[in-house]
Amino acid sequence: MTGAPVPAEVFTEVDALVRAGHIADAAERLQDALEGAAAHPLMWLQLAGLRRALRQPMRALAAVHAALGLAPLDFRALVMRAGLLEQIGDPEAGQAWDHALAQRPPGALAGPLAQAVAAGEQCHARWLAARAGRLDAVLAADVPDDIDVAWRIGRFRDNLLRKTRVFHSTPTHFHYPGLVEREFHPRDAFPWLARLEGATNAIRAEMLALIASDRAEGVPYVQYAAHEPLDQWRPLNHNRDWTAFHLFDRGRRVAVNADRCPVTMAVLADIPQPAIPGAGPNAMFSALAPRTAIPAHVGVNNARLVCHLPLVVPAGCWFRVGAETRLWQEGQAFVFDDTIEHEAANPSDDLRVVMIFDVWHPGLSAREQAAVAALIAAEGGVAGL
């Protein structure tokens, strides 16, 4: 925008020429007026539309590029560019649609723009499929034996294709630097998982007896004061649709529940849980009511991870951490980083129960564990897992 503004009468003349059917004359008049003028991106898009109507895709592209030079992320301009490249068979059309769709505004589109985007999504899908095929052909030449290495390479592929996005650990209170960020951690880092899973039937039996007991202590999982800035939890705050039967609660042994679960407590005694006054260990049976969802959130401390042992899981109950979603399977435990965004849902008509407890992050040495425990205790611990 180095020159003078385009006079308003130019657009009156261009509109009159278009209404009279003189599209070529309108395009030339607008082109002359825009060259060297302080033009708005929409003016260049108007010219691009005229050139496209005249079946002059290269000249239309030049006008679109002028618009993008002024507004590089303009959604309409990016859509028009991608559509023109697709029209002329340019191999960059799929990539152009990738750029355009990344800038799609929220809400429904209407009219010709909606139609153009719908067609563009098909072109983009074909481009992604071809790209994925090329990447898979490369990977097929050397399939790693190590399951964890295979997972990391696969996630790298999915990130390249934007099938997944990168999630990071964002604890609400305590962040220990240098620890591996991983949604679900590999099983071989936790040799006690097999023993835990082997005790599933006994743990489930103790849990069912506990929940059925009149003396069991079950409390709402979420308990915050109404004035606290935690609106995401408002539907579940002090709501027994998500109930916790604590065995350990921020380091305190909940005797009324723990005494009824000797096998469960014996199993926990062999697991490296954080012992931090006011913060850990934590262990509970988490009961999620039918048709209940837990909103996306993050935990308080990345120095410890969380283990789930599914005990009662109706069909369809799911759990997402970062870019990975799993269906709980009864008796199949896993360890995840709850300081990475996660959410869950029970879409069934039956109760879902999972045993939940915290463990030290395997990346911490004994010296680091002691330092973390001392510092968090000095801060008075923190509520919640």
C-alpha distance (Angstrom), angle and dihedral (degrees) to the residues before:
residue distance angle dihedral
M1 . . .
T2 3.75 . .
G3 3.80 101.5 .
A4 3.78 137.0 58.7
P5 3.80 120.8 -65.0
V6 3.78 117.5 -89.0
P7 3.83 109.0 -97.8
A8 3.80 113.6 -110.5
E9 3.78 91.5 -126.9
V10 3.80 89.7 66.5
F11 3.79 90.8 67.9
T12 3.80 90.4 47.1
E13 3.80 88.9 54.5
V14 3.82 92.8 45.4
D15 3.82 92.2 49.5
A16 3.79 90.6 49.6
L17 3.82 91.8 50.9
V18 3.81 91.2 49.0
R19 3.80 92.3 49.8
A20 3.79 88.9 50.3
G21 3.79 90.5 52.3
H22 3.80 95.4 -111.4
I23 3.81 95.1 130.6
A24 3.81 95.1 156.2
D25 3.80 92.6 51.9
A26 3.83 90.0 46.9
A27 3.79 90.9 52.1
E28 3.80 93.1 49.1
R29 3.81 92.4 47.3
L30 3.79 92.1 50.4
Q31 3.82 92.4 43.6
D32 3.81 91.5 53.8
A33 3.80 91.6 48.2
L34 3.79 94.9 49.3
E35 3.79 98.5 48.1
G36 3.79 107.0 103.6
A37 3.80 93.1 -6.8
A38 3.81 129.5 122.7
A39 3.81 91.7 -103.2
H40 3.79 128.6 178.7
P41 3.84 116.7 -128.0
L42 3.83 90.0 -114.4
M43 3.80 89.5 60.7
W44 3.79 90.6 57.3
L45 3.81 89.7 46.8
Q46 3.80 89.0 53.2
L47 3.79 88.7 53.9
A48 3.82 90.4 46.8
G49 3.80 89.3 53.7
L50 3.80 91.2 52.5
R51 3.81 92.0 48.5
R52 3.80 90.4 48.7
A53 3.82 90.1 50.8
L54 3.81 87.8 52.5
R55 3.82 89.4 52.2
Q56 3.78 91.8 -114.7
P57 3.83 99.6 134.0
M58 3.79 96.4 167.0
R59 3.80 92.8 52.2
A60 3.81 88.7 44.3
L61 3.82 89.1 53.3
A62 3.79 90.7 51.5
A63 3.80 89.8 54.7
V64 3.81 91.9 47.1
H65 3.79 90.4 50.6
A66 3.79 89.1 52.5
A67 3.82 88.6 53.6
L68 3.80 91.7 48.2
G69 3.79 89.9 49.3
L70 3.81 86.1 64.1
A71 3.83 97.5 37.0
P72 3.85 110.6 18.2
L73 3.81 95.0 -177.2
D74 3.80 99.0 44.2
F75 3.80 105.1 138.7
R76 3.81 96.9 -150.1
A77 3.78 92.1 49.0
L78 3.80 92.1 48.7
V79 3.81 90.8 49.2
M80 3.78 91.9 49.8
R81 3.81 91.6 48.1
A82 3.81 92.2 50.1
G83 3.79 92.1 47.1
L84 3.80 92.4 50.0
L85 3.80 92.4 48.8
E86 3.80 89.6 49.8
Q87 3.82 89.7 48.9
I88 3.81 93.0 55.9
G89 3.79 92.9 42.5
D90 3.78 95.4 -113.7
P91 3.84 111.7 170.9
E92 3.80 89.2 -135.3
A93 3.81 92.3 65.1
G94 3.81 94.1 97.3
Q95 3.78 92.1 50.2
A96 3.81 89.5 47.1
W97 3.80 90.1 54.0
D98 3.81 88.5 49.0
H99 3.81 89.2 56.5
A100 3.80 92.6 44.8
L101 3.80 96.8 48.3
A102 3.80 90.3 49.1
Q103 3.83 87.4 64.8
R104 3.80 96.4 46.9
P105 3.81 108.8 138.1
P106 3.82 120.9 -129.2
G107 3.77 119.0 -93.4
A108 3.78 134.2 40.1
L109 3.79 122.3 -45.0
A110 3.78 121.6 -137.6
G111 3.76 141.2 -153.9
P112 3.81 124.0 -8.9
L113 3.81 91.7 -11.2
A114 3.81 91.2 59.1
Q115 3.81 90.5 48.8
A116 3.80 92.2 48.7
V117 3.79 92.2 49.6
A118 3.82 92.7 47.6
A119 3.81 89.8 53.9
G120 3.79 90.1 44.5
E121 3.80 91.4 53.7
Q122 3.79 89.0 59.3
C123 3.80 91.5 51.1
H124 3.78 89.8 46.9
A125 3.82 91.8 50.4
R126 3.81 91.0 52.4
W127 3.81 90.2 49.0
L128 3.80 91.9 49.6
A129 3.82 91.7 48.2
A130 3.80 91.8 51.1
R131 3.79 91.2 46.3
A132 3.80 91.7 48.8
G133 3.81 89.7 50.1
R134 3.79 91.1 54.3
L135 3.79 92.4 49.0
D136 3.81 92.7 46.5
A137 3.80 90.4 51.3
V138 3.78 89.3 55.5
L139 3.81 92.8 48.0
A140 3.80 93.3 46.9
A141 3.80 89.6 67.3
D142 3.81 92.5 67.2
V143 3.80 118.1 23.8
P144 3.84 110.3 -176.5
D145 3.79 119.4 -130.2
D146 3.81 92.3 -146.7
I147 3.83 108.5 90.6
D148 3.79 92.9 -151.6
V149 3.80 93.5 49.6
A150 3.81 89.1 48.8
W151 3.80 89.9 52.1
R152 3.81 92.8 50.6
I153 3.79 93.2 48.2
G154 3.80 89.7 47.4
R155 3.80 91.9 50.8
F156 3.82 89.6 48.6
R157 3.81 87.9 54.7
D158 3.81 92.0 48.3
N159 3.80 91.3 48.4
L160 3.81 89.8 52.2
L161 3.80 89.3 52.8
R162 3.82 91.1 44.1
K163 3.78 88.8 -123.6
T164 3.79 84.9 128.8
R165 3.77 131.9 24.5
V166 3.76 127.5 -143.5
F167 3.80 116.2 -96.3
H168 3.79 123.4 -167.5
S169 3.78 135.4 -159.2
T170 3.80 108.6 -95.4
P171 3.82 108.0 171.6
T172 3.78 116.4 -170.1
H173 3.82 94.7 -133.9
F174 3.80 119.8 2.5
H175 3.81 125.1 39.4
Y176 3.80 119.5 179.6
P177 3.85 109.9 -163.5
G178 3.77 126.9 -126.9
L179 3.79 99.4 26.2
V180 3.79 121.1 137.2
E181 3.81 111.4 -98.6
R182 3.78 109.4 -141.2
E183 3.79 131.7 151.8
F184 3.81 95.8 -145.6
H185 3.80 115.3 14.8
P186 3.82 121.0 -137.8
R187 3.79 115.9 -93.1
D188 3.78 95.7 -128.0
A189 3.81 89.7 69.7
F190 3.83 88.8 66.8
P191 3.82 111.3 50.7
W192 3.82 91.0 177.7
L193 3.84 93.1 66.4
A194 3.80 92.9 88.7
R195 3.83 92.0 53.2
L196 3.79 90.2 48.1
E197 3.80 92.4 51.0
G198 3.80 90.4 46.1
A199 3.80 88.8 60.5
T200 3.83 94.0 50.5
N201 3.81 96.4 110.8
A202 3.80 93.5 49.2
I203 3.80 92.7 45.1
R204 3.81 91.0 48.3
A205 3.78 91.5 50.8
E206 3.80 91.6 51.1
M207 3.79 90.8 47.2
L208 3.81 93.9 50.7
A209 3.81 91.5 48.2
L210 3.79 90.8 48.0
I211 3.79 94.9 50.3
A212 3.79 90.9 47.3
S213 3.81 91.8 51.4
D214 3.79 119.9 100.4
R215 3.81 88.8 -142.0
A216 3.83 96.7 55.6
E217 3.78 116.2 116.6
G218 3.79 111.2 -134.5
V219 3.79 119.8 170.8
P220 3.81 134.7 179.0
Y221 3.80 108.0 -84.7
V222 3.81 91.1 -137.3
Q223 3.81 115.7 54.5
Y224 3.79 117.5 163.9
A225 3.78 133.1 146.2
A226 3.79 111.9 -98.4
H227 3.81 92.3 -119.5
E228 3.82 94.9 58.3
P229 3.86 116.8 107.3
L230 3.80 96.1 -113.3
D231 3.78 104.5 115.2
Q232 3.83 93.6 155.5
W233 3.80 88.5 69.7
R234 3.81 97.5 46.3
P235 3.85 96.6 105.0
L236 3.83 91.0 50.1
N237 3.80 100.0 35.5
H238 3.83 108.9 122.4
N239 3.81 86.7 -9.8
R240 3.80 119.1 137.9
D241 3.79 91.3 -150.5
W242 3.81 81.3 93.6
T243 3.79 107.0 38.9
A244 3.80 128.5 177.7
F245 3.80 124.4 -153.9
H246 3.80 98.5 -163.5
L247 3.78 122.4 -150.3
F248 3.80 91.7 173.3
D249 3.80 120.0 14.6
R250 3.83 114.8 -169.9
G251 3.79 90.8 -33.5
R252 3.81 96.6 -42.3
R253 3.79 116.8 116.9
V254 3.82 107.6 -131.6
A255 3.78 97.3 -143.0
V256 3.82 97.8 -172.1
N257 3.82 88.6 63.8
A258 3.81 102.5 25.8
D259 3.80 94.3 53.9
R260 3.81 89.8 60.6
C261 3.83 92.9 52.5
P262 3.82 108.0 57.0
V263 3.80 95.9 153.0
T264 3.78 92.0 48.9
M265 3.78 92.2 48.6
A266 3.81 91.4 48.4
V267 3.80 90.3 53.0
L268 3.81 91.1 49.4
A269 3.81 90.5 50.5
D270 3.83 89.2 66.5
I271 3.81 94.4 50.6
P272 3.85 121.7 89.3
Q273 3.81 99.1 -116.6
P274 3.82 120.6 170.4
A275 3.80 112.2 -101.9
I276 3.81 103.1 -154.2
P277 3.83 120.9 151.4
G278 3.79 108.4 -118.2
A279 3.80 93.5 8.6
G280 3.81 114.4 49.2
P281 2.88 164.4 99.4
N282 3.77 100.2 13.7
A283 3.80 126.4 -175.5
M284 3.79 131.0 159.3
F285 3.76 149.1 146.6
S286 3.80 106.0 -107.6
A287 3.81 113.6 -152.5
L288 3.81 116.9 -165.9
A289 3.78 116.9 -167.2
P290 3.81 123.2 -130.7
R291 3.82 116.6 -79.6
T292 3.81 91.8 14.3
A293 3.81 127.4 136.2
I294 3.79 129.1 -163.4
P295 3.83 110.0 -144.7
A296 3.79 123.8 -126.7
H297 3.80 111.4 -81.4
V298 3.81 143.8 142.8
G299 3.81 133.2 -123.3
V300 3.76 131.5 -118.0
N301 3.81 107.7 -111.4
N302 3.82 131.6 32.3
A303 3.83 92.8 -165.3
R304 3.76 88.0 81.3
L305 3.78 132.4 45.6
V306 3.80 131.3 -150.6
C307 3.79 128.8 -120.5
H308 3.79 125.7 -153.8
L309 3.80 123.3 -160.7
P310 3.82 106.8 -174.3
L311 3.81 110.5 -141.7
V312 3.82 107.0 166.3
V313 3.79 114.0 18.9
P314 3.81 123.0 168.2
A315 3.79 116.4 -155.1
G316 3.78 116.2 -76.8
C317 3.81 99.9 24.7
W318 3.80 107.9 142.3
F319 3.77 140.5 -173.1
R320 3.82 127.2 -160.6
V321 3.79 126.6 -163.4
G322 3.79 114.9 179.4
A323 3.79 108.7 -50.3
E324 3.81 96.6 -14.2
T325 3.81 126.7 83.2
R326 3.80 123.8 -169.7
L327 3.77 137.1 -178.0
W328 3.80 111.2 -128.3
Q329 3.82 111.9 -115.6
E330 3.79 118.5 -159.5
G331 3.79 110.9 -107.2
Q332 3.83 94.9 9.5
A333 3.79 108.2 112.9
F334 3.79 127.0 -164.6
V335 3.80 138.1 -179.4
F336 3.81 121.1 -135.1
D337 3.78 140.7 171.9
D338 3.78 107.4 -108.9
T339 3.83 91.7 -169.0
I340 3.81 85.3 74.8
E341 3.81 111.3 81.1
H342 3.80 110.1 -86.4
E343 3.80 140.1 167.8
A344 3.79 139.5 175.8
A345 3.78 143.1 -163.1
N346 3.79 141.9 -163.7
P347 3.82 103.9 -155.3
S348 3.81 92.6 171.2
D349 3.80 132.3 94.9
D350 3.81 93.4 -115.8
L351 3.81 137.7 73.1
R352 3.81 118.5 -90.1
V353 3.84 118.6 -151.7
V354 3.80 126.5 -171.4
M355 3.79 128.9 174.7
I356 3.82 109.0 -129.1
F357 3.78 129.4 -170.1
D358 3.79 139.2 153.2
V359 3.83 128.9 -116.4
W360 3.77 134.8 -176.9
H361 3.79 116.7 -88.8
P362 3.83 104.8 -104.5
G363 3.80 90.6 -132.5
L364 3.81 91.7 71.5
S365 3.79 122.4 91.7
A366 3.81 120.1 -140.4
R367 3.80 88.6 -102.4
E368 3.80 91.0 53.1
Q369 3.79 92.3 47.0
A370 3.79 89.6 54.4
A371 3.81 91.8 49.4
V372 3.81 92.9 48.3
A373 3.80 91.5 48.1
A374 3.80 92.9 48.9
L375 3.81 94.4 47.7
I376 3.81 95.6 46.4
A377 3.80 90.9 46.2
A378 3.82 89.0 50.8
E379 3.80 87.5 55.6
G380 3.79 90.3 54.2
G381 3.80 95.9 -105.7
V382 3.78 119.9 -96.0
A383 3.77 136.3 -101.7
G384 3.76 120.2 -104.5
L385 3.78 135.6 20.6
